[in-house]
Structures are given as C-alpha cells and as structure tokens.
C-alpha cells in the first residue's frame, strides 16, 4: 500500500488537470477528479472546502461516512481521510484550500456581523458537512468564469471572493458548528499534537506528514510528541495501529489485507510480521481462533 497522497502538493504540481487560482497562500481549484482506484488515502496540511458540481465521491473518516452528491459541500480540516470511488462516477468539483490564519482574518474582519453568541461547543470531527444555501451555491457558480477568462483575475478580487464565501457560510444558522470551529481558532495558537495523532494514526502517513498537518517542523513535532506521549512517534504509531488491527480482526468483517490497509500499515508482510511479534500468532491464525 502506498503512502497517503498529499492533496495540496499533488494539485499544485498538476495545473493542467487542476485549474488553479492563487490567493496569497490559499488556492481555488476547478477540476474533474482523476481517481481510478476504488479507494485512496489522502491528506492535506491545509483546510479544504469541497463543493460538488457534478457526480460524487464517498469520504470516510473516524468511523463516519459522507456521501458527496451534486451540490454537496464539506469542510475537511488538516487531516487524512479515505476517498472512495462509487463505481465509475465522475466528480466535478470546486475546492478551496486555506490556512487557519485566513479563517481568523474573516472572523476578525466581520466579527460584528457574525452570530457568535450561543454557539455549540466546537466539534472534534475533522470533517464537517456545510449547508450550502441558495446564496452560497450561487457564489460557487459565480467563481467558474474566472477559470475561463484569458487575463488572470486580480489577486485582491479573488481574496474578497474567498472571504465572501466564508462569510456566507458563517452567516447561515445551519452552519453554527462550522462557525463554532472557526471561532475557536481565535484562541488556539496551534492544533494540539494529540488531536492530529488520535484522529489520523490509522492512515499510512509518515512522521514528516504528521508534522506538516500539525504545522510544526519535524524536530519540534518530535519534541512535543515525546513530552505528551513519553515515547517516540514511530513506537506509538505501531502500538496504536496494532491495537486497531486486532479490534478489526475481532469484528470478523474484514480480510487480513483490508485490516492492514485500514490500520495504516504499508504492506501486508510487514503487518503480519509485527502482529505476530506483538501477539504471538499471525493475523490469519488470530482470525481463525
């Protein structure tokens, strides 16, 4: 099994497939998804809003499932997830990549207009469904002509449009959970190490990739990790992934190769070897017991 693909890096490297509009360190994309594999592990060190224009995909994370259809809209925080191809379905999508600082700018700039009182507690979910009302849907379609015009749109105009999108989402009472999360960023300097790890250890990510999602250098990530967990990231990941694999086998619903994939192991032979070292029997034998 290959490592999880970095959404942001991959699209930046392919501007022909992924039509792009740059806004400072943010990005707006319009593309037809080139996915051919049934399932892909993806991750990003950016927040992302995805709006489905046509077709769809199925997204899995943390035991939850989001079925993206026409006009579905979803926010993925800096996280990994499993993207499933439902048969041979095309997926035409608008995507918006942005860092936490961009959210903070919008909250600060439009604070007086936002319904910030009586918000729910911020969710720990790394993916959140966005209610796209008529105004927000109209906004998405208003972006499409910018990809077709010969002269690039001024960056300042695109920045205003991007802020308009977030503002419209935040104003919708049905998106109070999204606004609660966004507002919580005003007092949180950085995403906690434990949140990145506990939400994503089951994906095949390297320590370097975890560090990028946590917005830290590798050395600082390892230092903070050890302070919190009292062990190295590599040792902790093997321990957590083996515990997860054992519980999946006990459920009796997956083949051993599926268990390895869903527990974040790079290949079946490596998984089988360290599982036997830990539990004294091979995964297959454990399944049959």
Rosetta blueprint (number, residue, H / E / L):
1 X L
2 X L
3 X L
4 X L
5 X E
6 X E
7 X H
8 X H
9 X H
10 X H
11 X H
12 X H
13 X L
14 X L
15 X L
16 X L
17 X L
18 X E
19 X E
20 X E
21 X E
22 X E
23 X E
24 X L
25 X L
26 X E
27 X E
28 X E
29 X E
30 X E
31 X E
32 X E
33 X L
34 X L
35 X L
36 X L
37 X L
38 X L
39 X E
40 X E
41 X E
42 X E
43 X E
44 X L
45 X L
46 X L
47 X E
48 X E
49 X E
50 X E
51 X E
52 X E
53 X E
54 X E
55 X E
56 X L
57 X E
58 X E
59 X E
60 X E
61 X E
62 X L
63 X L
64 X E
65 X E
66 X E
67 X E
68 X E
69 X L
70 X L
71 X L
72 X L
73 X E
74 X E
75 X E
76 X E
77 X L
78 X L
79 X L
80 X E
81 X E
82 X E
83 X E
84 X E
85 X L
86 X L
87 X L
88 X L
89 X L
90 X L
91 X E
92 X E
93 X E
94 X E
95 X E
96 X E
97 X E
98 X E
99 X L
100 X H
101 X H
102 X H
103 X H
104 X H
105 X H
106 X H
107 X H
108 X H
109 X H
110 X H
111 X H
112 X H
113 X H
114 X L
115 X L
116 X L
117 X L
118 X L
119 X L
120 X L
121 X L
122 X L
123 X L
124 X L
125 X L
126 X L
127 X E
128 X E
129 X E
130 X L
131 X L
132 X L
133 X L
134 X H
135 X H
136 X H
137 X H
138 X H
139 X H
140 X H
141 X H
142 X H
143 X H
144 X H
145 X H
146 X H
147 X H
148 X H
149 X L
150 X L
151 X L
152 X L
153 X L
154 X L
155 X H
156 X H
157 X H
158 X H
159 X H
160 X H
161 X H
162 X H
163 X H
164 X H
165 X H
166 X H
167 X H
168 X H
169 X H
170 X H
171 X H
172 X L
173 X H
174 X H
175 X H
176 X H
177 X H
178 X H
179 X H
180 X H
181 X H
182 X H
183 X H
184 X H
185 X L
186 X L
187 X L
188 X L
189 X L
190 X L
191 X L
192 X L
193 X H
194 X H
195 X H
196 X H
197 X H
198 X H
199 X H
200 X H
201 X L
202 X L
203 X L
204 X L
205 X L
206 X L
207 X H
208 X H
209 X H
210 X H
211 X H
212 X H
213 X H
214 X L
215 X L
216 X L
217 X L
218 X H
219 X H
220 X H
221 X H
222 X H
223 X H
224 X H
225 X H
226 X H
227 X H
228 X H
229 X H
230 X L
231 X L
232 X L
233 X H
234 X H
235 X H
236 X H
237 X H
238 X H
239 X H
240 X H
241 X H
242 X H
243 X H
244 X H
245 X H
246 X H
247 X H
248 X H
249 X H
250 X H
251 X H
252 X L
253 X L
254 X L
255 X L
256 X H
257 X H
258 X H
259 X H
260 X H
261 X H
262 X H
263 X L
264 X L
265 X L
266 X L
267 X L
268 X H
269 X H
270 X H
271 X H
272 X H
273 X H
274 X H
275 X H
276 X H
277 X H
278 X H
279 X H
280 X L
281 X L
282 X L
283 X H
284 X H
285 X H
286 X H
287 X H
288 X H
289 X L
